[in-house]
Every structure is written in structure tokens, then in C-alpha cells.
């Protein structure tokens, strides 16, 4: 039987030594090294990522691909020896892209690169043929309100950061329709790629008509801007079959390693298993699913069973409905009080950097100490805030300490694009991130005290 | 009246000083500096490139875009004050891409990124639905000949250099049909991009049936390879409307700065004005057209009229027929003996590096000396061989010294792709390359002796 270090002593030590490594961490050096070594010993995680993305492709909510991938995950978690493996039902929206196209008519006939925005309405079978007006912001739109009626509005807003720029993808159609726009184009939300279109959800305001929205590459937005600046008429035909069908059943996938002493206390890790459709959703977010799942598989393989339960959840419908995250909150409402921490990996799987963390100061000291063990992976940074779209509903409902998995790399270059494929991720990145998550998760789950109870 | 340095003296000096800069070059230091300063004083060349590619888009042979762009070039050369501006008629093939698609059926339904190969036949209206077999070379194809019948062959050949890899795009369909293949896919000829498809011409052998050919991105080729390696069946539907229509009239565009003393001796510079259709043909090859045209415009602007005639030619139909280059040779057969040098720019407009040159040793000494004046631009390298697809027919017919414009950069990342847009080229690159070409061309055209007559 394992001896528990008295919590009070640990806290006193921890406080008195301040920046020094606390003694309690010593017990975890060996398991941490074993987890890291095991993860780095093969390309297992990358191969699994390649297998799921190669075999099932993109996994849009409502698609057969997603449900097949979910069934594969359940079966594979069972083969891994995880416990209580199950599907938890949620109803999800079924948005269907259908065929779509954007043809330049003036000044030169040319089919253009485009991608419809998720959740957009379609154009009707005849498409929408109209002149384009380019604006640089919502303020610029309002300033040219008199010129918008009957036109297609292009929001040509350079990418600064996601939060600032995505406002045009989310809100553009409902802002432009007020002035009589027929449809909206947005400059893809991301840095310049290789004529790369970025999709992502648009959100209609409740009180205005819905007009179609699509994204075009940065290059095309800049071309339209130059043409407008020269006084050249820009005329296009936008055709989109996009529409919603009735909601369908989908599932969050859950697997566990039950705690040896406090099985009702749960540490949740995971990512979302659904994806946008132009790529195969490797970075966003099959990679996040696999590296968090790997945390459990590595513990299982090494016989490392922590005191508390570690649960991996592959949420459904993050991209265009958040039904998975909301469903988890509702279905697990009674046990959220026993959720010690929730971690989401949904920022890509590039070189590991560490974690963002939201929780008490004491809990922050604890996870910061644990992160010291991740220095060999370059994953020892603990940033100011942590969270995730899927853990958010539960975290908010029950005040659960929350963590996001941090990596380097240029996530927004490939985010929601055809280039979101396994080729962007190396085997070493998969192994190193899985190792970092495994170590952090194992120790938080095994701590002699419950994370967040530090004084 | 300008004094001519005696040729013999120059040659003696040139020989005796060996690696030292020959004295005759001194007369050209000032004009070279003026040409460079004029080109670098504005972003004129880049703006012109943006204007032509923005306004006319891609310029595939047989398209209205190409002919509109040609008419614009004629009009604009006249406005620039060039002389003998004219269109020279050639008949060109009209290959029409039409709609095209590649849908993965097994293991997961998914529309894939693809682009048909230029000059390919279509699939018929029902498309071709078949299993895919992946091979790594022509030898691997032959080794698996018994498995090919009734299938679509994917040539998954990593990009090494263009010459080695393009063989699969050119020859793949005719090699695979012999074993009963229904169609061919080729891994895009280029380094990995962002799920970027590369088109380009395929060439059918005369003695075998024609089957459709299309390119897929590197990422998809690698995915198919992994699936095959795992024993997973790959089934796709390829649909292409591609077909030829009757030849149509197109034109080489010609403009000149007539020589002050030896107007019948001609230095030709130029690029091809047609392009593939997925991008706007900025790098391949509107940029080459503009920077060579700029050489004449800069001389004209500065009042620098060389002894011999400088002629810019914007050839048509380089990409899928070479009718422009062949037509030039035939229409100018009588005067090819007076073509002192021909230079083609068709390797992109990135940072200037210098020129490739094919000609006599004496001529090489001369152009090497001239290149010294391009050191401030980084364009002073003279490589072993120079040529170009459009100048090739004339050069071969009449043994003309020939030059290719050399640049750095990653031409084959964007070559024949949707990403061939003006965004890949900076104003400084346009100005610097125009300057380098202007200096080289002006001096060769003004030399006291005819290039190639050195002893």
C-alpha cells in the first residue's frame, strides 16, 4: 500500500521553498520518466492519427464518416484495455455543404477558390449573380451602406488574431444583410497560405434575414481590393447548395482508467472528434483526441494506475453546434462536483509548449511544479488561462479547474482548410505531446491531495 | 555621335587582363546604373503584373482571357512608346478543362482536391469508378502489371527535380493503359505545399488508347500509399469533362526598340503570355513577360537606344502546344541569322541570381563581364546553359546564343497551381529582375562587336 504524504506538510514545504521544487514531486520523477520514455519509444500515436484520418476522412457532424470513426474509437479504446468505454448520445445538427462554387464573371471569367461558411444557408439553384463591394471593417461597411444594396459584400480584413478577425466570419452576413447585401464573402481567417480557403461557422442574428456566406483565400481578397481600388467592376456568381437537415444522433466517446483509491474523483482529458470537411481534421482535432487518449493508454501499458479516475472524452459537434460539450455537462451534472480538473487539447499538435491553466493560486502552484518535469519536452510553460470549447460548459457550470494543451506552430495557417492533414504533424510531435499530457494528467490524478484544495 | 572603341583593341585587352574587368565595360557603367536606379525607383513593374493578372486572370490557350490580355499588351506597348508593336498570328490548340472532380468512395466518402492534367481526355459523363493501385515508378508499374487491369493507377513519385518527376505526368497515362488501366492519377510534381494540386500537360503516345490523367496533392498520394500499405481498399470516382475543341487563332505579341546603327541585328527577350488556369499565371509567366518588356520600357524612358534592335516577344501557347515558339521560328526564319541573342524569362520572378548562357566561349566571356555590373542586384551569376521553351525552336534552327533568366525562390512550390498569383512576388523582385535584364540586354545590344564574334 502506498503511503500518503500528509497534505499539510506538503503545503508548508511548498510555501516555504517557494520557487524551489517541492519534495512531493520526487515521487513522480520516475513515473514521469517512464511515461515519456514509453511515448517516445515509437510512432504509435502518429500512426493511430494517420489511421483514423486516412480511414474515416473528415468528420462533419451528421456524416457517416464521423459515426464510423466514433465506432472505431469505442472498439479501439476497448482493445487498449480502457474501462467503462461507452458512447454517450447527443443529438447534433446536420449541416450539408452540397456543391458550391464562386465564378468570377467580370473582369475575367474564372472559377475561383472558395469554401462556404459552416451553417450558411444556400443560394438557391440559380445562384446569386451580383457585383462585389469590398469593405475593410464593420465601420467601413456602415460608411458605405448606401452602396451595398443588391451586392455581395467582401469583408477584406487582414488576419491579426483569431478572436479579432473571426468576428467577420461569424457576424458578417447578419451585419451586411441589414444594408441590403445579397451574400457575404470573407477573407479567410488566417495568414496567407497557398491560395488556401478557410471554412468555419457563421452565426446568424435571430432578427434579420439569412444570406449565404463563403470564404475566399487571402490572395483573392487582395485581388478584389486592388480591382476595386482601380475602379474595375467585380461581378461574380455564387452558388451554394448548403442547407440543414433534421438533427441526427451522434455520440461523445468516453473511456476511463478507474482510480485506485478515489475512483469517483475524475480528471477529464480530451478533444473533439468531429471536424470541418475540407481536410481530414488531423490538427483540428483528431490529434488532440489521440494525444489525450494516449495519456490513458500509456498509463495502462505501464501499469500506472493513479488514485483518481482519468477519463478521456472525444466530444462530438464542437465545430458547428457544441452539442457534445453541452451534452456532457448535462449528462454528468451530478458528478461534476467530483471533476477535479478538465483538460482539452484543441490548439493543434505541434511542438509541445505546456499548458494554460485556470484555477486557484494553490492549484496553479501545483501544476507549475508538475510542469518542471516536462522541461525535457519543452512543455514546462504554464500560462495564465486554460479552457476549451468542449470542457467550457462543464467548467462553467461547476467551477472546475481547467487546462488547455499548449503548442507552438502555425495552427491558423491550416485551421479549417484542405491542408488540415496528418502531413502537418510529425511522429515526434505526437509522442512528445502525448508524453506531456500523460505526465501532467497522471500526477494530477495521483496527487495526495485534491487539486484546488491547496491553501 | 558616339565613338566606337576598336574591337581588336578590346579583344586584346580582354584577353590580356584575363579575369580583370575589361575596359570596354567602363562605357556601360553609367547606363547600367541609370537603368538600375530607374527600375528601383518605383513599383511600376509589380503594379503592371498585378494589373494584368488581376484583370485578365488565367490565360489558357484558346481562352477569351488570353486574347483580351494580348490586346491589352499591344495597346500598352504602344503607349509605352515601343516600335513596330504587332500581333503575329498562330493557330493554337483549345483544350477545355470543363468540370472535374475526384470523389473518394472507399474507405470514406469525401470529395478530394484534384486537378486534371492539361491535354487530357475526359472520362465521359458517367465518370470512371474504380479501385486505385499505387505504384512508385514505371518499373513498379510493370512489376504489378497483372494487378492494374480495370483500375486507376496512382504514380506516387516524390519530387526530386522537375525533369525526373515530370516524366510521370507526361508519360503516365500511356504507360499505364498498356496494362489495362482505366485512368491515371499522379502525385503533384512539386514539393509538399498546402494540399496544393499541380496541373501541367500530359503527352499521349501515338500508338495506345488515351485514358484520362489528373494530379492529386502530395498529401493525398501519401494517404493512398498508407492505405494500400495497410491493405485497405481505395475506391474513387474520377469525372472530367476535359476535351479539345477546334484550334483557334492566337498571337505572339512583338514590340521593339529599333537599333540606332544596326537595326537589322536583333536581341530578343521575352516570356510566354499564356498560362495554366488554376492560378493567374503570375510567376509562370506573366512576370517573365513584364520584366523583359520592362527592359525596353526602361531604355525608352531613359533615352538609351542601343546600336542593335531589342525586341520583346510575348509568346502564346507555351504550356500546351509550343505553337508560339514554333510560329516565331517559322515567321522569322529569314531574319534568324541576324538574331544576335535570345533570352527567355520563364523560371519565376523571385530574387535575381543571374543568367544561364549557351554560346561560344568568347561570348561567355563577354556576358560574364557584363554580369559584373549586376553584382549590386545579386544577379551576376552566369551558369553553364541557357535557353527556354519558346526561344528553343529558333535557337536550334539558327544556332543563336541563348540566355535564360535565373532567380532564386521555390518556383516548383507554386508552378501550375492555384497559388500562382502576384502575391508570391514582391515589388522589389520585379524591379530588380527588370533592372538586371535591362542592363544585360542593353549592353549586349550596344556592344561594339556582335556577341559571338569574339575570338
Interface residues (C-beta under 8 A of the other chain):
Chain A: X50 X51 X53 X54 X55 X56 X57 X58 X64 X65 X68 X104 X107 X108 X109 X110 X113 X192 X193 X194 X195 X196 X218 X219 X222 X223 X226 X227 X230 X232 X277 X279 X280 X413 X414 X417 X418 X419 X421 X422 X423
Chain B: X50 X51 X54 X55 X56 X57 X58 X64 X65 X68 X104 X107 X108 X109 X110 X113 X192 X193 X194 X195 X196 X218 X219 X222 X223 X226 X227 X230 X232 X277 X279 X280 X413 X414 X417 X418 X419 X421 X422 X423
